[in-house]
């Protein structure tokens, strides 16, 4: 499984490159412009995939070598981490083919697999940043991207009323992000990816002509601020010594 994880970590950027060059059909950006939504982010935000792919590959190689190869937590999560990487890799060509419902299933499978892996890795104090950081960053981005994908499917199939449904998706995204972040006791990598995406949603919607775009921009910014404050509060709480320890010291 260690080498499968490395293989799918290599697969992801290779497939993404082919997809973004148009070799597999319309690019993700072209399809996004074809089906504009209130949840779409500014184009620059998707540059985060380069960082995600690089760190995922570092994680896979790191986990497969040295004493990490025998770490119980890394071994336990490797199958689902590999599934999340593989699902991420095949999402682009499926989306390019405009098989939107299938793409939607695939991205949620990727999110579920990587969110579970991130939860397990973050809970193990013996796993360092290269263990939990890359997977958490990937999961944080997908936790937002999955809802962007839902919005595009609704627009593509002309589901109405699209504006109330879009704000409902914002609400669901906020719940998922905040609950997962709380379960991981303020996972900075997870939160950074999501805040990056939400800030780019604000930038995009601030200049969008779609009905409800201005409100969507401020909702995205509010969720980003809430997630950032939650992360700060959880990290500060984690650094405090237990009350029994303080009492003993006194």
N, C-alpha and C positions, 0 to 999 in steps of 0.2 A: 504493500500500500504506500510505503514511503516514496517509491519511484513513480507510482501512479500519480501521486500528488505533485511531484516535480513535472511530470509530463503534461498534466492539465494546466499547471501554472505557466508552462511555455505555450500551450495551445491558445490560451486566452488572448494575449497580445497579437499572436499571429493571425487569428481569425478577425480580431478587431481591425487590424491593419488592412486586410483584404476588404473588409466591409466599408471602411472609411475611404478607401481609394475608389470605390464604386465598382470593384471587380465582381461583386456578388449581386449588384443591382443598385437601386437608389440608396444613397447614404442615409444614416439616421437623421442627419440634419435636414436633408431634403424632405423626408417623410414628416419630420416634426413641423416644418414650415407648411406642409400640405394639410396637416391636422392640428392647427394651433389650439392651445388650451390655456386655462388660467393657472395651471400648475407648472408650465414649462419654464425652464431656467435659461438664462443667457448662455450663449454658445461657449463662452470661455470656461464655464464651470466644468465642462466635460473633459477638460485637460487633466482633471484629477485622476482619470483612468490611467494615465501614464504612471503616476505615483503609486496607484493601487496595484497595477500589474507588476511594477518593479518590486515593491515590498512583498507581494504575494510570492514572487519567485524566490526572493531572499528567505522568506519564511519557509518555503517548501524545502529548499536546499539545507537550511539551518536545521530543520526538524529531522531531516534524513541522515544527518551526519553526527559524528561524535557521540557523546553520552546522551544527547537529546533523543537519539533513536530508540532508547529504552525507557524514556519517560512515559509513565502510564497515561497521563492526561493527553499528551500529544498523540499517542497510539490510539486512544479511544476516540478522539475527535477526527482523526485523519480521514476515515471514510466519508463522513459528512462534509468535511472541508473540501475534499476532492469532488464530491457531488456538487457543492456550491460553485467551485471553480469551473467544473464542466458545464453546468447550467448557464453560468455567465458567458462562457465561451460560445455556446451554440445559440444564445439569445439573438445576437446580431444578425446572423443569416436568416433566422426565422422571422425576425421583425422586417428585414429587408424584403423578404418574399411576401410581406403583408399578411402573414398568417397570425393576425393580431391576437386571437384568443389563445392560440398555442404559445405565442410569445409571452402572454400574460401569465399563463400557468408556469412557464419556465422561470420567469423572473421571481415569482413567489416561492418556487421551490428553492431557488438560489438563496433568497433572503432567509427562508426558514432554516436551511442547512447552515448558513454562515452565522446567523444570529445565535443558534444553539451552540455552535462551536465557540463563538466569542464568549458566550456566557460561561461555558465550561473552562475555557482557558483563563479568563479573567479571575475566576474563582480560585485558581490554583496559585498560591504565592510562590511556588517554585518555578513557575514559567515566567521568564522575563519578557521584555517588550517585543522581542522578535518572535515570541510565541503568540502573544495576544494582540499586539499592536496592528500588524497587517490585516489580520482577519477582522478585527474590530473596525478598522477604517473601511474595508470593503463592505461589511455589514451595515455600517452607518450610511454609506452612500446608497446602498440598495434599499434601505428602510424608507428613503425618500423617493428614489427612482421608481420603486414598485408602484407608488401612488401616481407618479407622473405617467407611467405606462397605462394605468387604469383610466386616467383622464383622456389619454389619446385614443384608447379603444372606444370610450363613450362618444367622443367626437367623430371618430371614423364611422361608427355605426349610427350616428345621428340620434343618439339617445337624448331625450328631453325630460325635464327642463335642465339644461346643462349648467347654468350658473348656480342654482341651489345644490346640485349634485357635486359641483366642483368644491364648494365651500364645505360640504359634508366630507369630502375626501381630505381637505385640509384638517378637519377635526379628527378624523381617524388617524391621519399621519402623525398628528401631535400626540395622540394617545399612545401609539406604537413606539414612537421615539422616546417619550418620557418614561414609559413603563420599562422598556428595555434598558435605558440608561440608568434607571433606578435599580434594576436588578443587578447591573454591573457596577453599582456603587460609584457612579460618575466616571464612565469610561471616556477619557479625553479623546482618544483616537476616534471612537464612535461618534462622539458629539461634534468634533471638528469637521468630519465629512458631511454630516447632516447640516450643520450651520453654514458651511461653504455653499451647499446646494440651495438652502433657503435664502441666503443672501443674494444668490444669482437669480432666484425666482423673483425677489424684490426688484432687482435691476431690470429684468426682462419685463415684468408686468407694469413697472412704472412708466414705461414708454409704449406699452401695448395699446392697441385701439379696441380690443375686445370689450364688450360690456362687462363690468365688474372687475376690470383689470386693476384699477387703482386700489380698490378694497382688497383684492387678492394680494397685491404687493405688501400692504400693511399687515395683513394676516400672516404672511410668510415671515416678515420681519419680527412680528410679535412671537411667533413660535420659536424662531432662532434665539431671540433674547431669553425666552423662558427656558429653553434647553441649556443655554450658556449659564444662566443663573443657577439652574438645578445642578449642573455639573460642578460649578464652583462650590456650592453648598455641600454637596456630597463629598467632594475631595477634602474640604476643610473638616468635616465631621470625621472622615476616616483618619485624619492626622491627630485627632484629639485622643489622649490616653483614656482608657476606660475609667469610669468614676471611682471604681474600687481601687485602681492604681493611684489615683490622685489622693484619695483618702489615706492610703497607706503611706504615701510620701509625706503627707502633712503630719 
